[in-house]
Amino acid sequence: MTQEEARAFVWGPWEFNTGASAQVVTNRESRPRAYSRVNGKNWDLLSMTRTRPGRWMSDGPDEWRKRWRDQPVRLLLTCRCEGYEPWFVQRDVEVEQGGGPQVHWL
């Protein structure tokens, strides 16, 4: 495994779909954007795909999927507001069976 592969690898059930949105930078990161409760823009829809085992792993796709089946998606938001130091919000989001992660941030 190379350093680049290690940085890009997602240890979890879902990753961003890099081909589905201009808002996605990598399978792990989205582009910064503004949200506001005042104007109502406080959500986004970003496509996600199931992860797969790394090429260096002995797990096949079925074993990998079983390992991560009931695990939440961990999100880390970096928040910025002029005049303040950035702060971070981490949340684990449960995934409903038969579907992908749906995050509702209020």
N, C-alpha and C positions, 0 to 999 in steps of 0.2 A: 504494500500500500504506500502511495506517495503522500507527501504533506498536503498537496492539493486535494487528493481524494479524501483524506481525513478531514480537512476543513469543510468540504462540500457534503460529506455524508450525513444523513439524517438518521439518528438512532430513535426511531419511533414509527408509528403507523402511517403517517401522512406527511407529504411535502408539497410545497407550492408547485403548481403546474407552470413551468417556465414558458410554454408555448401558448398559453391561453389569455395572458393579460399583460398590457403594457406596464402595469403597476408592479410586476414581479421582476426583481433583479436577478435572483438565483432561486434554487429550490429551497433555500433557507430564509430568504430576506425579500421584503417588499420595499418599494420606493417610499420615501417620506411624503406625507400628505396631511393637510390640515383637516381637523374635525372641530365641530362646534355644536354645543347643545343649543346655543342661541339661535342659529340659523337652521338647525335641524340636520345638518350634514354630520352625523355621528356614526356612520356605518359604511362598510364596503363589502362587496362580494368578490372573493378571490378563489379561483379554481384550485383544487388540490388533487393529487394523485397518490395512490398507495405507494409506499416505499418498497424497495426490493433489497435482498441481501447484497452486500458488497462482493465483488468478484473474488476477494481473498477469503471469503467465508465458506464453511462447509455446509451451512444451511441451504436448502433449496427454497424456492418461492413459497411452497406450502408450509414448511416448518416456520419460515420467517413470519408469514401472515398469522399463523396460530400463536406465535410468541407475542405478537403485538396486538392481537385481536381486541382485547378488552382494555387496552391501555389508552389513557387520555392523550390529547394533543397538547403540548406545552407551548404557550405563546409568551413571548417576552416583548413588551412594548417599550420603546424609548420615547419618552414624552418631553417636549420642549415648549417653553413659553418665554417670550422676551423678558429679560430681567431676572430670570431664575436659572439655576443650574439644572441640567437634565435630570430626570428621575425615571425610574424603571418600574413597570408593573408586570408581574408574572402571573399567569393563570393557566391552570390545567382545565381543558375542556373535554367533557365526556363525548363520545361518539355514539350515536344511535345505531343499533344493529341494522344492517342493510343500507346504510347511507354513509355519507361522508360527514366530516365535522361541520357543524353549523355554530357559529359564534355570534352571540347577540350581546353587544357591549352597551350598557346603559350608563 
